[in-house]
Amino acid sequence: MVQVAVAQFAPGVDKDENLAAIGKLAGEAAGRGAQVVVFPEFAMFTAPKLDERFADSAEPLDGPFAGGLKDIARRHGVHVIAGMNERLDDRRRISNTLVAAGPGGDFVAEYRKIHLYDAFGYRESALVRPGEIADPQTFTVEGVTFGMQTCYDVRFPEVTRRIVDAGADVLALPAAWVPGPLKEDHWRTLARARAIENTIYVAAAGQCAPMGAGNSMLVDPMGVVTAGLGEAPGVVAGEVSPERVAAVREKNPALALRRFTVAPAE
């Protein structure tokens, strides 16, 4: 059994302030016994508009922000998952990247957003390069395996299915879910659906107001929200258990009964 926390806050344009907020929330989560803490997408830097400021502030995975995440994970003895705008060779574009820092002070997994948010009036692809389709990276904490994906990816169920096929018991889902008509309902519905159809836990951490919808949550393999937050900054934790995953899969063997696999589109 592993304690998993979801932490939400409102990242801004000051990277040092954002890192300090992550450190504070990680410390609070660790104090509650959490071993894994999931933070939002673009936790490193967020401006009100997706523009050149994201590219100008981008950093490599050996830069100061990434180093700060490693220090936080080491200091509190937890795994920290957070989103950053990763610098590319083409300085006009970035990768929307998730990193998982382990308590040993190293990155144990990375994920680059595959499906870009070209919807609801936004065009993320104007600035962000989509991640390459590769074997999902996972990491394990006391026998529980974690995988990662980002925000808009949750609208594509095949992304989660590939992560589950790689052995994940828990999906970490950082997001910067933009508020709007029915958007909060979509967020909750999609997070629960990915948990139910894959019989896994979903640890969904979103940015909160003013630019994010909040509503971070931990969902169990039956789709039950076992811990959650509203619109304000904060952290909440809950237990994930491989025994619970096994018990649900015995009742609902959907993964064993399926007749289709997932393959990349041409």
C-alpha positions, -999 to +999 in steps of 0.1 A: +000+000+000+013+034-010+001+069+000-003+091-030-010+129-029-023+153-055-013+189-050-028+219-068-017+255-069-017+284-094+018+286-111+028+320-124+057+335-143+082+335-114+099+301-115+115+305-081+081+312-065+066+282-083+094+259-070+089+273-035+052+265-037+060+229-049+084+225-020+059+237+006+031+214-007+055+184-011+065+189+026+029+190+036+022+159+016+052+141+031+040+151+066+008+132+059+027+101+049+026+105+011+053+087-008+043+101-043+031+137-049+016+147-082+017+183-093+001+201-122+011+205-158+034+236-165+041+238-128+074+254-137+060+284-155+025+295-165+015+328-182-021+339-189-015+333-226+004+305-243+030+327-261+067+332-265+072+336-228+069+299-224+097+294-249+119+322-233+115+306-199+121+270-210+149+250-194+166+217-201+162+187-179+195+195-162+185+231-155+178+248-122+141+240-120+146+203-126+175+204-101+151+220-076+126+192-081+152+166-074+163+185-043+127+186-030+122+149-037+154+141-019+148+164+011+113+150+017+120+114+008+092+113-018+086+109-055+076+142-071+059+144-105+055+179-121+052+195-155+077+218-171+084+236-204+114+218-217+139+236-239+145+222-274+172+229-300+146+250-318+143+278-292+110+289-307+093+258-295+091+237-263+082+203-251+054+200-226+072+176-204+065+157-171+093+145-149+092+122-119+120+128-094+127+100-069+139+103-033+174+093-044+176+127-063+173+113-099+146+113-125+130+079-126+106+086-156+098+113-182+068+119-204+063+144-232+027+154-241+015+136-272-019+152-279-016+190-280-045+212-270-058+224-303-094+227-292-118+250-274-102+280-292-066+271-282-037+261-304-010+246-283+008+232-314+018+267-324+044+266-296+047+230-284+062+201-302+043+168-296+061+140-279+073+111-298+053+079-295+075+055-275+072+028-250+057+043-218+081+049-190+070+037-155+085+036-120+076+014-090+071+023-054+068-006-029+053-029-056+030-002-071+038+008-107+031+044-118+028+058-153+022+094-166+003+114-192-007+150-195-040+169-195-056+168-230-042+133-235-069+121-212-095+126-240-077+098-259-083+065-240-057+047-260-030+067-243-039+054-209-044+019-223-008+018-235+004+029-201-017+001-185-003-024-209+032-013-197+022-024-162+009+007-145-014+004-115-016+042-111-019+069-137-004+103-127-023+129-146-010+165-143-031+191-160-038+228-166-074+222-173-089+255-186-123+264-170-153+268-192-188+256-198-190+219-188-152+217-187-151+208-150-176+181-157-155+168-185-124+166-163-141+146-136-159+123-161-128+116-181-106+109-150-132+085-137-137+069-170-100+062-175-099+046-140-130+025-146-122+012-181-086+003-172-093-008-136-065+014-123-061+044-099-059+079-114-041+106-095-052+138-113-036+171-103-047+203-120-038+239-117-063+259-097-079+293-102-075+318-118-063+299-149-071+263-139-102+245-129-087+228-099-108+197-089-077+175-083-086+140-073-076+105-066-098+080-082-098+042-074-102+014-099-140+013-095-142+050-104-147+061-068-132+095-060-115+087-027-099+121-021-104+154-038-099+192-038-121+221-050-109+254-065-083+265-040-046+256-035-040+225-014-029+189-011-049+158-004-037+122+000-051+087-002-040+051-003-034+030-035-033-007-031-023-035-056-047-057-037-076-033-046-065-033-082-065-072-082-099-074-065-115-050-090-100-069-119-114-101-106-149-086-105-145-067-138-119-085-160-123-060-188-086-060-197-085-097-200-117-099-221-109-072-246-104-081-282-086-051-295-051-037-291-037-002-295-014+008-323-002+042-335-022+059-362-006+061-396 
